[in-house]
Amino acid sequence: MTIFKSNGDRVPQAIEAMAAEAQAGRVDRREFLALASALGASTAFAYGMIGLAAPTQVLAEEPKKGGTL
């Protein structure tokens, strides 16, 4: 399957092949994301290629007053 970027350019074949390997479990998620971002894919696009939703930002818990450091 040929996948195109939003500007109409074709996604590099290496990203498509690595996405298939990530879905099959032969490459882990971090390795795939590192390669895809090095080749110019956004994080959201790379997560979409392997069928995952991009992670959302989580707010930190309010610090508790008192105690010792």
N, C-alpha and C positions, 0 to 999 in steps of 0.2 A: 504494500500500500504506500502510495506517495503522499507525504505530508508537506504542506506548505506553511510558511510563516505568514504573519498578517500582512507583510509587504509584498507577498507573492513569490518570494524566493523559496527554493526547495530546501528542506531541512537536510543537513549533511547525512549521507548514508551511514556514517559511523554512529551517529546518535540513534538512528532507527534500529540498527543492529544491536547496539548496547541496550536499548529499551526492551527489545525482545528477550535478551539474555536476563535482564533484571526481572522481567515478568516471569520467566521460567525458573528464577531462583539461582542462576549460575553466577550472577553479579549482585553484590549487595546495593542497597539504596544509596548509601553515601558515595560509593565509587561511581555509580551512574550519574548522580547529581554533580559530582566534581567534573567528570568528563563533559557532560552536557553544558555546564556553565563555561568551561574552558573553550568550548566550540561555539559559544555565543547564544545558547538557549537561556531563556529566563527560568527562574525557579518554578514559577507557576506552570510554564509550558512543559518543563521536564517532569514535574509531578503528574501532570495530565497524561503524558505519554506512557507512564507506568501505571496509570489508573488510580492514583491517589489524589486526595485533595491537598492543596498547599496548606501547611500549618498556619494557624492563626497566632497572633501575639497574645500572650497572657500577661496580665498585670501582676506585679509583685504584691505580696501580702504587706499590709501596713506593719511597720516595725513596732515592737512592744517596748514600752518605756520601763526603765529600771533594769536590774540585773547587773552582772559584771561582764567585762570583756577580758 
